[in-house]
Amino acid sequence: MKLLLRHDVCATDTEDGMVLLDEASGRYWQLNNTATFILRALLGGSAPDDSAHRLREVHPHLSAERAANDVAALITALSDARLVVPK
């Protein structure tokens, strides 16, 4: 699943990752560096399995299963918060 940020969600880089602001609700979410890396890959057009592979290239200590689970968990969390939509 390739993703887009919802049209009323703004992303701002921080020293430790990224902050997402839902302008409709006023709520914001802070992403750590790993979540930011995954989100950038997904927003750039990478499929989840490709994003997990890219994550393992940066963090070779991660197992393939753990990387895939981390990507899936982020997609679920962002989707449940209604911050992203399928591309």
ZINORMO-V546338 format. One record per residue. RES is the residue in one letter. PSI is psi in radians with two decimals (NA if undefined). BURIAL is b if it has 9 or more other ideal C-beta (glycine too) atoms within 8 Angstrom, else e. D_CENTER is the distance of its C-alpha to the mean C-alpha in Angstrom with 1 decimal. Layout:
RES,PSI,BURIAL,D_CENTER
RES,PSI,BURIAL,D_CENTER
This chain:
M,2.00,e,11.7
K,2.55,b,10.6
L,2.75,b,8.8
L,2.57,b,10.1
L,2.49,b,9.8
R,2.62,b,12.9
H,-0.44,e,15.8
D,0.45,e,16.5
V,2.21,b,13.2
C,2.48,e,13.4
A,2.37,b,11.1
T,2.26,e,13.2
D,2.53,e,12.9
T,3.04,e,14.6
E,-0.56,e,16.4
D,0.15,e,14.1
G,-1.97,b,10.7
M,2.63,b,9.8
V,2.34,b,11.1
L,2.25,b,10.3
L,2.13,b,13.8
D,1.79,b,14.8
E,-0.44,e,18.2
A,-0.68,e,19.7
S,-0.32,e,19.6
G,0.03,e,19.4
R,2.65,e,16.8
Y,2.74,e,14.1
W,2.40,b,11.3
Q,2.22,b,10.9
L,2.42,b,8.0
N,3.12,e,9.7
N,-0.68,e,9.9
T,-0.81,b,8.4
A,-0.66,b,5.1
T,-0.75,b,5.6
F,-0.81,b,6.9
I,-0.83,b,4.6
L,-0.74,b,2.6
R,-0.71,e,6.4
A,-0.79,b,7.6
L,-0.75,b,6.6
L,-0.46,b,7.8
G,-0.03,e,10.6
G,-0.01,e,11.8
S,2.46,b,11.1
A,2.81,e,11.6
P,-0.73,b,10.0
D,-0.62,e,13.1
D,-0.67,b,13.0
S,-0.71,b,9.5
A,-0.72,b,11.1
H,-0.77,b,14.2
R,-0.65,b,12.9
L,-0.71,b,11.5
R,-0.49,b,15.0
E,-0.62,e,16.6
V,-0.59,e,15.3
H,1.34,b,16.0
P,-0.28,e,18.9
H,-0.30,e,19.9
L,2.42,b,17.1
S,2.79,e,18.6
A,-0.68,e,17.3
E,-0.77,e,17.2
R,-0.77,e,15.2
A,-0.79,b,12.5
A,-0.71,b,12.4
N,-0.68,e,12.5
D,-0.75,b,9.6
V,-0.81,b,7.3
A,-0.71,b,9.4
A,-0.70,e,9.2
L,-0.77,b,5.6
I,-0.79,b,6.4
T,-0.81,e,9.6
A,-0.78,e,9.0
L,-0.64,b,7.2
S,-0.77,b,10.0
D,-0.59,e,12.5
A,-0.05,b,12.1
R,0.68,e,12.6
L,-0.38,b,10.0
V,2.77,b,9.1
V,2.71,e,11.8
P,2.55,e,12.5
K,NA,e,13.6
